[in-house]
Amino acid sequence: MNRWIGWVLVVITGAWLSGCTGRTVERFTLEVDLPAQFELKTAANYRPATGETCTLPRRRGKRPERKVFFTDYKPVASSVSYELPLTETVEGCPLVLRSVEFDFYAKWGTRSTDVGGNFGSISIRDRLEADLPGMPESGVQEIRGQCKWHFRTVGPLHAIRKLLICNSLDSMGKLQESRVGGVAQRPQLPGKKLRLVLSVSEDELPAFDDNWINVPGGWKRCRGKNFADRDAYCNGNTTDFKPIKMPDGRICNIYPSCE
């Protein structure tokens, strides 16, 4: 009898373990194409599934509902890929992927401080509105964005500094006012690929309006009230300008050609 009971327990335990190990977590591939000299922080955020009444535990220094990945600077354009689960369980609470956040950092010069940053995100939803595109038949949903450098001057020598602004591109490649990102439908993602393609415009623009005048070779910095005027709005004055200090230390009259 004892031997028979032991055999039954072995069978039941084996079946239970088989059932547990046989459960597959649905995943998808997240791919990000980065321009040269870009660094990336990616965060996948999980929240209770629709209809769940459980709540996440209070934070104690760790955030098990958030998966974070880092990609270092590379001198050339590169691509990074992650396999992300669409569901998670944290302390018994069933979670689903709700969003993916991106923090972009890019180098615009050789100094350690010559860095600009911006951000974007993809919302992962239970369902999409009728006018939003879903997963194409190719199994690869592509979201495009473009970054642009915006220059300004700082300090008594009016040294050039740059800000990074990244915006979405529509299906026709037209720049949008919204930040880089988009939406995807969770039920369409298992086994498929979600791809973010980021590019950088060759054109640069002033970071603020009415500080610069467009001339052949680039831009001239308006003089303002006097040379020491750091705000230096043009206010219709298109003849009086001030020199600027380039990132390499040169003093020039036009950015970026330094004519």
N, C-alpha and C positions, 0 to 999 in steps of 0.2 A: 504493500500500500504506500509506504513512504517513498519507494522508488518511483511509483506511478505518479504521485503528487509532485515529486521533483521534476519528472519529465514534463508534466503539464506546465509547471512554472517556467521551465526553460523555453517551451514553445511560446507561451504568452509574452514573456520578456523579449524574445527574439522578434516576435511580430510587432510589438510596441516600438522597439528600436528601429526596425525596418521602416515602420510608418513615419517615425520622426526624421530619419535620415533621408527618406524618400521625398519629403516635402521640398519642393524647389521654390526658391525666391525669384520672382520675375525681375529681370534686369534689362538695362539698355546701355548703349554706348554713348557717352558724351565726348565729343571731339571738339577741340578748340584750335583754330589756326591763328598763330600769332605773328605779327611783323617782327623784324629784327630789333634787338635791344628792348624787348618787352619782357616783363615779369608778371606772373599771374597768381592770384590767390582765388581758389574756387571753393565755395561752400554749398553743400547740398543740405537743405533744411527739411526736416520731417516733422509733421504735426499729426494729431489724432485724425483717424479716418472719419469721413462723413458718417454721422449717426452714432459715433462712439461717445460715451459719456465720461470716459476716463480722462484724467489730466496728467500732464507731465510732472515729474517730481521737481521740487525746487532745486535750483542750481547750487552746486557745491564745488564750484571751481571748474567742473567738467560739464560738457554739454553733449551727452550721448545721442541727442536727437539732431546733431549737426556734424556732418563729415566735412573736413577741411583738407584741401590739397594745395601744395605749393609748387610753382614752376619757376626756376631761376632764369635770369637774363641769358640770352643767347645772341651771339653776334650776327646771326642770320635768321631769316624767317624759319619758323618751326611749327610743329603740330604736337599737341599733347592729347592723350586719350585716357578715359576712365570708364570702368564698368560700374555703374551705379545701380543698387537695388531700388526698386520702386516701393518697397515696404520694409518696415523695421518694427521691432517690438522692444520697448524700453520699460523695464519693470512691470511687465504684463500688459502694457498699454499698446494696442495696435496702432502703428503710425503709417502714414503714406508720405511720399515725397511731394512737397508743396511748392518748392521753388529752388532755383539754383542761382547763387549770387556770384558775381565776378568783380574783383578789384584789380584794375590794370595799373601797372607802373611802367614808365618808359624813360629811357635816357635820351636827353637832347644835347648833352655835352660830355666832356671828359672828366669834369669834377664830380666828386661824390654827391654834391648838392644839386647837380644838374639833372633833376628827376621831376617828372610830372605824373600825376595820378588821376584816375577817373574810375567809374564803376558802371555796372550793368546787371541785368537779371533776366531770368526766364521763369515765368509763372507756369506751374504744372497743375492743370485743372482736371476735375472729374469729367467735364464736357466743355465744348467750345460753342461760342455763338455761331450762328449760321453763316455769317460773313467772314469768319476767320478760316484760313486754310489749315487743313490737318496734315496728317502724314501722307506723302505722295506714294505712288505705287513702287517707286524705287526703294522705299524703306529708309530713305535718308531725308530728314527734314532740316533744311538749311536756314539759318538766321544770320543776316549780314549786318555789319556795323562798320563805321569809318571814324577814325580819330583824326583830329587836326590840331596842330600846334598854334597857340595864340600868344603873341609876344607882347611884352610891356617893358617899362623901365623902372628901376628902383634905385634909391640912394642918391647922394649928392652928385655922383658922376653919371647918373642916368644909365646904369648898366642893364643890359638886356637879360630878361628872365622869361621863361616860357610856361604856359599852362596847357594841360592836355584836356581836350574836350572830345568825347566820343558819343556819336549819335547813331541811330538806326538808319538802315537803308531799306527802302521798299523793294518790291519785287522787280521794279524797273531800274533799280540802282539810284533812285533819287533820295537825297539826304533828308531825313526827317528831324523834327524838333525834339522828339523823344530820345531818351537815353538808349544805349545799346540794349537789345533784348527782344523778347517776344513771348509767345504763349505756346504751350503744347498740351495735348490731351493725353492723360495718363494711360487710359486703356489702349491707346494706339502705340505705345512705346515699347512694350516687351519685345526683346529680340531685334529692335530697330536702332537707328542711329540718329541722334540729335547733334547737329553740327553748327558751331558758331564760327563764322569767318570774319576776322577783324583785319582791316587794312588801315593805312595811314596816307592821308592826302599829301601831295608834294607841295601844295600851296599853304602858306601861313597867313594869318590875319591878325590885326591888332586885337588885344584882349578887351579894350574899351573903346567906345565911340568918341569921336572928336578929339583924339590925341595925336593922330597921325594924318599925313597927307600923302596920297598915292602919287608917285613920280616915276619916271623911267628908271629902272634898276631897283625899285622897291618902294620904301616908305621913308619920309622925313618926319622927325619928331617935332611937333609944334613947340614954340618957345614959351608960350604962356605969358605971364606978367613979366618974368625975367628968367635968367638962367637957373636960379635956385628954385623956381616954381616946380615942385615935383608932380603936381597934378597936371599942369600945363595944358589946359584945353585950348583948342584952336580958336574957337569963337569967331570964325570967319576970316582969321588972319592966315593967309596962304603964302606969305612971303618971309616971315621970321621963324627961324628954326634953331634948334640947338644940337650940338654933337652928342653922340651916344657912345657908350663903351661896349664893344663886342665881347662875346664869351671868351675869345682868345686874348683879350686885353687891348686890342686896337681901338683907337678913337676914330670914329667915322661919322659921316654926315647922312648916309643912307643905309638902311637895313633891308635886305641882307647883303647887298652887293658891295657895301663899304666904299662907294665911289666918293 
